[in-house]
Structures are given as C-alpha cells and as structure tokens.
Amino acid sequence: QVQLRESGGGLVQAGGSLRLSCAASGITWRINAIGWYRQAPGKERELVAIIRNDGITNYADSMKGRFTISRDNARNTVYLQMNSLEPEDTAVYLCNADWSARSIVYWGQGTQVTVSS
C-alpha cells in the first residue's frame, strides 16, 4: 500500500501563488498515477490535475494555464504549482494515488488553501 501526505497550503491573496506537495511513501513503485483534487465547502470533490507514470498530464479545463503538476521521482513527491489564484480556488486540496494493477485508490488528508480577495 501507499501513504500520501500533502503540504504547502495556506492563506494567499488573490493573484498570488502557492506550491503544494504530495509526498508518497510505502510501495511507491506500484503507483500508476497521482492526482490532485479539491473540495470546497458545500461542493463536490473535483479533479484538478493528474500525472501518470509515463509523465502524461491532464488538467481540468478551468485550471489549464494557471496550475502545473510535476513530480520529483527521487523524492517520491508530486507538486502542484498554482498561479494567479482566485477566491474561487479556496478549497481543501487532496492528492490521491492510483495504485497497483488493481487500481486501488489511496487518499491523503488534504491541505487547506484559502485565497482572499
């Protein structure tokens, strides 16, 4: 199995930037993909971005151009660089891992991002 730990959240003014980290531990070599999701109060959880083992990335349309997902394999860490933040980006940001041939999904605890206007 795998464990995920997010960090890097905080309070930022509109137009600012944050970089979130998702550190994986455990049997990381069986991770197929890691994704970032977010959930705002009263809203459903939504996809932000995913990075696969082969490096292919996918983004939600509303995040394209502002958010960038990347990874450091040596550190087993996936990053989410968020620029031009808007109050609507306020949410708990969570990462998940698609793990093993059975595609078992693991979630981290999340990190709060608050964007003030």
N, C-alpha and C positions, 0 to 999 in steps of 0.2 A: 504494500500500500504506500501511499504518499501523503505527506503533510504539507500544507501551504500556509504561509504567513505573509500577510500584507502589511505594508508600512508606507509612510510618506504622505498620508492625508493631513489635512489641517484647514485653517481658515485663510482665505486669499481674497483679495479684491477683484472685482470684475476686470477682465483684461489681463490678469496675471497668469502665472504658470505654476504647475506642480508636477513632480515626477513620483509616481507610485512604483513600489517594488513588490514583487510576489516571489518570495523565496521558497523553493521546494526542497523537501528532504525526504528520506526514505528511499524507495526503489524508483529513483527518478528516471532511470534509463528506459522504463516502460511507459513513460508519458508520451502520448501521441500528439497532444496539443494542449496549450494553456490559453485560457480566455479570460478577459476582463468583462465583468458585468457591473451594472449599477442598479440600485433600487432607491428611489426617492419615497418619502412618506406618502402613503396612500396610493402609490403607483406600483405597477407590476415590475418585476425584475426585467431588465433589458440588456441585450448584448451591446458591448462597446467595441471590442476588438478581439481577434483570435490570432494566435501564431502557431503554425503547425511545426512538426518536427523537420519538415523539409524547408522551413523558412517562409512558406507562403503565409501571407497575412490577409485578413479580411476585416473590414470595418463596417459598423453601422453607418448608414448614409449621413446622418447628422453629425458624425464625428470626423468624417473624412476631411483632411486638410488641417484639422486642429489637433488631433490626437495621433500619436505614433506609438505602436507597440514594437518592442525589440527584446532581445534576450542576450544573456551572457551565459553561455553553456558551462564555462569553467566555474561559475558561481551558482549554477542552477537557479538563476533568477531571471524573471521576465519583468520588463519595465513598461510603464505606460506614461509617456510624456504628454502632458495636457497643456496646451497653449490657448491663449485668447479665451480664458474661462468666462462663463456667463453664469448668472444666478441660477439658471435652469439646469446647470450641471451639478448643483448641490444634491448629494446622494451618498449612500454608503456604497463604496466600490469594493467588489469582491472578485477574487480570481478563482478559477476552477481548473481542474486538470482532467483531461480525458485519458484514462489510464488503462493500459494493457489491451490485449486482443479482445477483451470483452467490453471495452469502452466504459469501464466503471468511472463514475464522476465523483471527484472529491472537491470540496469547497473549503476556502479559508474563512476566517471570521469576519473579514471586511475591515475597511478603514474609511473613516468619515471625511468627506470633502465638503466644505461649506464655502460658497462663493458669495461675497457680499456685494451689493450694488452701490 
